[in-house]
């Protein structure tokens, strides 16, 4: 969860409807997780890491499981990183890159919804820890992302604690957080990974944002 607001009612019957935004490609101009990994990795290590990922990339051509290749990249580029350092890096990345990554027309739509009685939720396949500083900056009520696994010393293992949050998993996560009877007033997405989330929205918006910083 990115941020809680005390002024929202606890009674689920009286709770405001949700407005769900995909993050990468919808609120942003490109994949934020890849940009984050590249930003925090020295060039030589980035190239070496890319070579290590060749087997995973070849395997992806057959299994087409984005979660598996994302986990492989996480292990190569973040494996062993302490949570505290990763959170600090994520905050710094958001400070430096939010204006370069966020679509201005998407942010305007987000701000328009903030003037209505709705609960704004970011639903993303990217790790929630990386997206969290962006979510806080936007004033999101909730963030549902892919969750990283940390070992007993609180270091990144490269595994995920939850399934890759795309496709049907987005609806599963929304229902787990808000109940089966949730009302999605509107949803925004830009790929087939958002299809199921858009399908449960009263107002589905697909690739409506084109602005660039």
Rosetta silent file (secondary structure, phi, psi, omega in degrees, C-alpha in Angstrom):
SEQUENCE: XXXXXXXXXXXXXXXXXXXXXXXXXXXXXXXXXXXXXXXXXXXXXXXXXXXXXXXXXXXXXXXXXXXXXXXXXXXXXXXXXXXXXXXXXXXXXXXXXXXXXXXXXXXXXXXXXXXXXXXXXXXXXXXXXXXXXXXXXXXXXXXXXXXXXXXXXXXXXXXXXXXXXXXXXXXXXXXXXXXXXXXXXXXXXXXXXXXXXXXXXXXXXXXXXXXXX
SCORE:     score description
SCORE:     0.000 S_00000001
   1 L     0.000  129.672 -174.875    0.000    0.000    0.000 S_00000001
   2 L   -80.534  -40.687 -175.152    1.473    3.318   -1.047 S_00000001
   3 L  -162.657  142.404  177.484   -0.451    5.661    1.169 S_00000001
   4 L  -110.487  145.876  174.625   -3.448    5.644    3.480 S_00000001
   5 L  -119.420  125.073 -175.685   -5.934    8.460    3.934 S_00000001
   6 L   -70.697  -15.693 -176.201   -7.715    8.698    7.257 S_00000001
   7 L   -83.923   -1.823  178.928  -10.669   10.560    5.737 S_00000001
   8 L   -85.678  136.788 -177.312  -11.859    7.506    3.797 S_00000001
   9 L   -69.021  149.974 -179.691  -14.730    5.578    5.410 S_00000001
  10 L   -84.736  -27.036 -178.775  -14.131    2.089    6.736 S_00000001
  11 L   -65.568  116.529 -176.990  -17.596    0.770    5.851 S_00000001
  12 L   -63.282  -25.267  178.440  -17.158   -1.081    2.524 S_00000001
  13 L   -67.376  -37.069 -177.852  -20.769   -0.303    1.576 S_00000001
  14 L   -93.542   -0.927 -175.989  -20.060    3.412    1.821 S_00000001
  15 L   -64.557  145.849  178.337  -16.535    3.213    0.429 S_00000001
  16 L   -69.193  154.266  178.068  -15.778    5.267   -2.675 S_00000001
  17 E   -68.551  163.362 -179.639  -15.362    3.447   -5.996 S_00000001
  18 E   -92.448  148.653  165.275  -11.905    2.648   -7.325 S_00000001
  19 E  -123.851  114.614 -172.202  -10.072    4.234  -10.210 S_00000001
  20 E  -105.975  128.072  177.560   -7.262    1.895  -11.238 S_00000001
  21 E  -114.723  126.565  162.368   -4.230    2.972  -13.237 S_00000001
  22 L   -64.740  158.306 -177.629   -1.645    0.692  -14.764 S_00000001
  23 L  -101.231  -68.273 -173.348    1.803    2.244  -14.270 S_00000001
  24 L   -70.604  121.919  179.883    4.337    1.344  -16.966 S_00000001
  25 L    88.062  -18.659  178.127    3.321    2.679  -20.370 S_00000001
  26 L  -102.943  -65.285  173.469    0.122    4.201  -18.986 S_00000001
  27 L   -78.242  -24.172 -178.612    1.255    6.684  -16.357 S_00000001
  28 E  -115.773  165.420 -179.718    4.824    6.487  -17.697 S_00000001
  29 L   -85.394  -15.814  179.286    6.362    6.650  -21.156 S_00000001
  30 L  -157.407  178.863 -177.229    8.328    3.415  -20.728 S_00000001
  31 L   -66.944  116.977 -175.736    9.029    0.524  -18.400 S_00000001
  32 H   -73.074  -31.695 -176.406   10.101    2.033  -15.091 S_00000001
  33 H   -69.953  -43.047  176.182   11.654   -1.142  -13.680 S_00000001
  34 H   -61.769  -42.589  178.939   14.062   -1.596  -16.591 S_00000001
  35 H   -62.389  -39.306  179.277   14.943    2.099  -16.362 S_00000001
  36 H   -65.521  -46.519  179.730   15.548    1.734  -12.617 S_00000001
  37 H   -60.070  -43.235 -179.146   17.773   -1.315  -13.013 S_00000001
  38 H   -68.004  -38.477 -178.713   19.827    0.390  -15.710 S_00000001
  39 H   -62.075  -41.460 -173.625   20.102    3.619  -13.718 S_00000001
  40 H   -91.094    0.757 -176.675   21.526    1.941  -10.603 S_00000001
  41 L  -111.439  124.369  175.939   23.857   -0.478  -12.472 S_00000001
  42 L   -55.774  151.005 -172.870   27.283    0.608  -13.772 S_00000001
  43 H   -56.808  -44.458 -178.872   27.596    0.239  -17.535 S_00000001
  44 H   -62.685  -41.951  179.208   30.083   -2.641  -17.425 S_00000001
  45 H   -68.929  -31.690  177.381   27.917   -4.544  -14.940 S_00000001
  46 H   -65.076  -43.891  179.227   24.846   -3.808  -17.074 S_00000001
  47 H   -65.750  -44.676  179.733   26.495   -5.354  -20.123 S_00000001
  48 H   -62.885  -39.960  178.884   27.740   -8.336  -18.116 S_00000001
  49 H   -65.019  -37.833  177.176   24.305   -8.808  -16.620 S_00000001
  50 H   -61.550  -37.590  177.760   22.746   -8.753  -20.066 S_00000001
  51 H   -66.615  -39.587  178.425   25.056  -11.574  -21.122 S_00000001
  52 H   -63.445  -27.321 -176.341   24.067  -13.600  -18.049 S_00000001
  53 L   -86.926   -2.386 -179.230   20.427  -13.176  -19.021 S_00000001
  54 H   -56.742  -46.575  178.026   20.816  -14.623  -22.530 S_00000001
  55 H   -59.203  -40.047  179.111   19.707  -18.143  -21.455 S_00000001
  56 H   -66.409  -36.509  178.922   16.647  -16.665  -19.705 S_00000001
  57 H   -68.123  -39.446  177.685   15.851  -14.599  -22.789 S_00000001
  58 H   -65.778  -43.038  179.064   16.092  -17.650  -25.040 S_00000001
  59 H   -62.504  -33.250 -179.965   13.898  -19.654  -22.664 S_00000001
  60 H   -62.479  -30.499  178.778   11.332  -16.842  -22.731 S_00000001
  61 H   -61.021  -21.607 -178.958   10.837  -17.408  -26.454 S_00000001
  62 H  -101.563  -46.170 -175.833    9.319  -20.758  -25.513 S_00000001
  63 H   -88.381  -22.623  177.296    7.531  -20.264  -22.176 S_00000001
  64 L    55.573   29.969 -179.770    6.480  -16.589  -22.733 S_00000001
  65 L   -98.877  103.809 -177.521    6.311  -16.083  -18.977 S_00000001
  66 H   -65.018  -29.894  178.572    7.253  -12.479  -18.250 S_00000001
  67 H   -62.300  -39.447 -178.739    7.386  -13.183  -14.538 S_00000001
  68 H   -66.716  -42.957 -178.535   10.187  -15.713  -14.997 S_00000001
  69 H   -73.826  -30.691  176.049   12.392  -13.429  -17.047 S_00000001
  70 H   -67.105  -40.529  177.868   11.694  -10.517  -14.702 S_00000001
  71 H   -64.141  -38.622  178.487   12.714  -12.674  -11.734 S_00000001
  72 H   -63.141  -42.814  179.029   15.900  -13.652  -13.559 S_00000001
  73 H   -66.405  -37.610  178.567   16.749   -9.988  -14.177 S_00000001
  74 H   -62.463  -42.110  179.893   15.958   -9.157  -10.562 S_00000001
  75 H   -66.149  -41.255 -178.076   18.347  -11.831   -9.339 S_00000001
  76 H   -67.300  -46.674 -171.277   21.139  -10.698  -11.682 S_00000001
  77 H   -95.915  -19.816 -178.252   20.876   -6.961  -11.017 S_00000001
  78 H  -122.878   -9.079 -176.690   19.462   -6.782   -7.485 S_00000001
  79 L   -52.302  127.993  179.416   20.359  -10.103   -5.856 S_00000001
  80 L    88.080   -5.155 -179.519   21.881   -9.552   -2.409 S_00000001
  81 L   -73.729  128.783  177.532   20.844   -5.882   -2.206 S_00000001
  82 E   -65.305  145.123 -179.317   19.652   -4.905    1.301 S_00000001
  83 H   -55.938  -43.892 -176.828   16.055   -3.691    1.479 S_00000001
  84 H   -59.983  -41.872  179.142   17.091   -0.400    3.092 S_00000001
  85 H   -68.548  -40.006 -179.377   19.492    0.405    0.262 S_00000001
  86 H   -64.020  -41.412  177.996   16.957   -0.598   -2.388 S_00000001
  87 H   -63.839  -40.135  178.236   14.299    1.631   -0.852 S_00000001
  88 H   -65.120  -42.367  177.843   16.755    4.552   -0.759 S_00000001
  89 H   -62.822  -40.372  179.950   17.696    3.945   -4.404 S_00000001
  90 H   -63.981  -40.870  177.527   14.012    3.819   -5.374 S_00000001
  91 H   -63.086  -44.082 -179.529   13.370    7.151   -3.659 S_00000001
  92 H   -64.987  -42.109  179.449   16.347    8.749   -5.400 S_00000001
  93 H   -60.329  -44.628  179.815   15.318    7.335   -8.777 S_00000001
  94 H   -64.212  -39.928  178.679   11.798    8.749   -8.414 S_00000001
  95 H   -60.831  -41.050 -175.745   13.176   12.139   -7.414 S_00000001
  96 H   -81.319  -31.800 -167.948   15.419   12.250  -10.475 S_00000001
  97 H  -115.924   -2.700 -177.273   13.173   10.613  -13.064 S_00000001
  98 H   -59.232  -42.802 -179.299    9.524   11.286  -12.231 S_00000001
  99 H   -69.315  -27.697  179.788    9.348   14.273  -14.574 S_00000001
 100 H   -82.114  -25.412 -174.369   11.096   12.326  -17.339 S_00000001
 101 H   -97.965  -37.436 -172.498    8.939    9.227  -16.983 S_00000001
 102 E   -76.289  134.042  177.052    5.415   10.410  -16.138 S_00000001
 103 L   -74.462  128.452 -178.003    3.098   11.303  -19.013 S_00000001
 104 H   -63.731  -36.772  179.939    1.745   14.842  -18.498 S_00000001
 105 H   -71.821  -31.441  175.771   -1.713   14.005  -19.865 S_00000001
 106 H   -67.920  -40.559  178.990   -1.918   10.941  -17.610 S_00000001
 107 H   -65.077  -37.809  176.884   -0.995   13.061  -14.585 S_00000001
 108 H   -62.667  -42.803  177.585   -3.696   15.582  -15.534 S_00000001
 109 H   -63.102  -42.387  177.292   -6.280   12.791  -15.686 S_00000001
 110 H   -57.268  -46.561 -178.199   -5.043   11.520  -12.317 S_00000001
 111 H   -66.511  -33.986  176.195   -5.440   15.003  -10.805 S_00000001
 112 H   -63.354  -41.218  178.408   -8.964   15.326  -12.215 S_00000001
 113 H   -66.824  -29.236  179.477   -9.934   12.108  -10.465 S_00000001
 114 H   -63.550  -20.914  179.109   -8.427   13.433   -7.227 S_00000001
 115 L   -84.847   -4.043  178.393  -11.182   16.054   -7.189 S_00000001
 116 L  -108.125  166.320 -178.306  -13.840   13.321   -7.117 S_00000001
 117 L   -86.537   79.873  179.767  -14.823   10.941   -4.362 S_00000001
 118 E  -137.381  165.240  175.216  -12.842    7.922   -5.576 S_00000001
 119 E  -108.464  116.944 -175.728   -9.987    5.772   -4.347 S_00000001
 120 E   -88.861  124.222 -175.373   -6.980    5.985   -6.669 S_00000001
 121 E  -127.700  130.944  170.956   -5.051    2.736   -7.057 S_00000001
 122 E   -95.613  126.259 -179.378   -1.924    1.948   -9.069 S_00000001
 123 E  -121.268  110.518 -168.920   -1.943   -1.675  -10.253 S_00000001
 124 E  -138.086  151.543  174.740    1.381   -2.655  -11.763 S_00000001
 125 E   -81.065  -17.160  178.918    3.546   -5.614  -12.701 S_00000001
 126 E   -70.087  154.696  178.081    6.634   -3.730  -11.536 S_00000001
 127 E   -56.710  132.192 -177.067    7.911   -4.380   -7.998 S_00000001
 128 H   -61.111  -32.528 -179.203    5.862   -2.353   -5.537 S_00000001
 129 H   -62.441  -34.577 -178.826    9.003   -1.259   -3.688 S_00000001
 130 H   -77.861  -36.271 -177.227   10.301    0.483   -6.828 S_00000001
 131 H   -82.618  -20.834 -174.262    6.995    2.130   -7.748 S_00000001
 132 H   -51.751  -44.144  179.722    6.128    3.178   -4.181 S_00000001
 133 H   -63.802  -34.122  175.703    7.943    6.569   -4.267 S_00000001
 134 H   -66.281  -42.817 -179.510    6.098    7.486   -7.489 S_00000001
 135 H   -61.706  -43.319  178.083    2.801    6.418   -5.918 S_00000001
 136 H   -63.470  -41.189  179.833    3.447    8.555   -2.847 S_00000001
 137 H   -63.037  -34.285  179.344    4.363   11.514   -5.028 S_00000001
 138 H   -80.348  -17.593 -176.893    1.106   11.202   -6.956 S_00000001
 139 L    83.894   30.484  178.568   -0.915   10.821   -3.769 S_00000001
 140 L   -63.489  143.668  174.974   -2.151    7.305   -4.542 S_00000001
 141 L   -77.865  -35.322 -177.209   -4.376    5.720   -1.934 S_00000001
 142 E  -145.446  154.442  175.414   -3.096    2.224   -2.715 S_00000001
 143 E  -133.504  123.676  175.830   -0.397    0.448   -4.689 S_00000001
 144 E  -117.724  107.686 -178.608   -0.705   -3.155   -5.858 S_00000001
 145 E  -132.460  178.941  174.936    2.510   -4.392   -7.432 S_00000001
 146 E   -71.970  136.694 -173.046    4.654   -7.482   -7.739 S_00000001
 147 L  -104.533  131.279  179.218    6.285   -8.220   -4.384 S_00000001
 148 E   -79.892  153.437  173.493    9.959   -9.052   -3.926 S_00000001
 149 E   -99.100  137.066  176.454   11.265  -11.778   -1.636 S_00000001
 150 E  -118.958  145.064 -178.346   13.910  -10.898    0.960 S_00000001
 151 L   -82.476 -172.880 -176.191   16.079  -13.399    2.810 S_00000001
 152 L   -65.392  -17.096  176.447   16.650  -13.679    6.556 S_00000001
 153 L  -100.350   12.730  176.793   19.164  -10.821    6.339 S_00000001
 154 L    64.237   42.549  177.269   16.608   -8.644    4.501 S_00000001
 155 E  -117.227  149.838 -179.123   18.387   -8.860    1.138 S_00000001
 156 E   -63.730  131.728  177.194   16.808   -9.362   -2.281 S_00000001
 157 E   -94.150  -28.168 -174.441   16.785  -13.015   -3.360 S_00000001
 158 E   105.752  -10.207  177.283   15.515  -12.507   -6.918 S_00000001
 159 E   -92.422  167.281  177.249   12.285  -14.404   -6.307 S_00000001
 160 E  -111.592  140.548  179.066    8.810  -12.911   -6.075 S_00000001
 161 L   -82.831  -12.859  178.985    6.522  -13.258   -3.060 S_00000001
 162 L  -138.814  159.401  176.719    3.472  -12.905   -5.304 S_00000001
 163 L   -60.130  154.668  175.354    2.712  -13.801   -8.926 S_00000001
 164 L   -54.778  123.573 -169.542    3.746  -11.283  -11.580 S_00000001
 165 L   -84.049   75.000  175.270    0.965   -8.708  -11.329 S_00000001
 166 L  -144.513  164.208  179.282   -0.386   -8.623  -14.878 S_00000001
 167 L    63.388 -136.775 -178.042   -3.374  -10.025  -16.729 S_00000001
 168 H   -61.299  -26.395 -179.440   -5.863  -11.876  -14.541 S_00000001
 169 H   -60.966  -30.468  179.187   -3.586  -11.408  -11.529 S_00000001
 170 H   -62.955  -41.698  178.789   -4.490   -7.704  -11.458 S_00000001
 171 H   -69.130  -39.377  177.565   -8.158   -8.544  -10.861 S_00000001
 172 H   -59.047  -45.007 -179.201   -7.202  -11.178   -8.277 S_00000001
 173 H   -67.258  -39.405  178.355   -5.135   -8.618   -6.379 S_00000001
 174 H   -63.064  -43.864 -179.643   -7.877   -5.980   -6.570 S_00000001
 175 H   -69.028  -35.190  177.481  -10.467   -8.395   -5.202 S_00000001
 176 H   -64.993  -34.746 -177.978   -8.104   -9.572   -2.479 S_00000001
 177 H   -82.600  -34.434 -170.537   -7.591   -5.965   -1.391 S_00000001
 178 H  -124.141    0.384  177.730  -11.131   -4.633   -1.765 S_00000001
 179 L    94.858  157.562 -177.762  -13.454   -7.653   -1.857 S_00000001
 180 L   -65.395  -23.969 -176.861  -15.308   -9.465   -4.614 S_00000001
 181 L   -93.587   20.850 -177.756  -17.988   -6.790   -4.730 S_00000001
 182 L   -60.070  149.931  175.485  -15.546   -4.001   -5.513 S_00000001
 183 L  -113.781  119.149  177.789  -16.683   -1.240   -7.847 S_00000001
 184 E  -102.699  103.384 -177.912  -14.132   -0.015  -10.376 S_00000001
 185 E   -63.886  -42.623  179.888  -15.394    3.319  -11.653 S_00000001
 186 E  -153.203  153.503  176.445  -12.634    3.586  -14.255 S_00000001
 187 E  -142.921  145.889 -178.217   -9.450    1.780  -15.282 S_00000001
 188 E  -125.605  134.419  178.042   -6.556    2.774  -17.502 S_00000001
 189 E  -154.618  173.690 -176.934   -4.145    0.450  -19.303 S_00000001
 190 L  -140.257   -0.564 -179.977   -1.996    0.115  -22.391 S_00000001
 191 L  -139.349  175.716  175.504   -1.279   -3.588  -23.034 S_00000001
 192 H   -62.461  -18.816  177.398   -2.902   -7.004  -23.076 S_00000001
 193 H   -71.552   -6.813  178.718   -1.738   -7.319  -19.482 S_00000001
 194 H  -108.334   -0.821 -173.114   -4.474   -4.850  -18.541 S_00000001
 195 H   -55.207  -49.297 -176.832   -7.349   -6.519  -20.417 S_00000001
 196 H   -66.199  -36.896  177.471   -8.940   -8.228  -17.424 S_00000001
 197 H   -67.030  -41.747  178.383   -8.710   -5.130  -15.260 S_00000001
 198 H   -63.614  -33.261 -176.119  -10.285   -2.994  -17.968 S_00000001
 199 H   -66.807  -24.517 -178.830  -13.075   -5.547  -18.363 S_00000001
 200 L   -96.014    2.607 -177.837  -14.339   -5.012  -14.802 S_00000001
 201 E   -92.283  143.892  174.399  -14.329   -1.202  -15.056 S_00000001
 202 E   -66.751  -35.115  178.163  -17.405    0.901  -15.732 S_00000001
 203 E  -126.137   95.123  177.996  -15.218    3.184  -17.819 S_00000001
 204 E   -87.477  132.615 -179.874  -12.328    1.311  -19.477 S_00000001
 205 E  -124.271  118.217 -176.123   -9.643    3.463  -21.085 S_00000001
 206 E  -116.025  118.446  177.961   -7.085    1.793  -23.334 S_00000001
 207 L    52.683   46.945  179.981   -4.043    3.703  -24.595 S_00000001
 208 L   -89.375  -14.351 -178.412   -5.687    7.089  -24.146 S_00000001
 209 L  -101.434  130.124 -179.363   -2.513    8.821  -22.996 S_00000001
 210 L  -129.281   -3.976 -175.706    0.086    9.835  -25.571 S_00000001
 211 L   -65.347  151.880  176.218    1.826   12.773  -23.921 S_00000001
 212 L  -130.032  146.222 -178.653    5.550   12.863  -23.391 S_00000001
 213 L   -59.258    0.000    0.000    7.540   14.956  -20.925 S_00000001
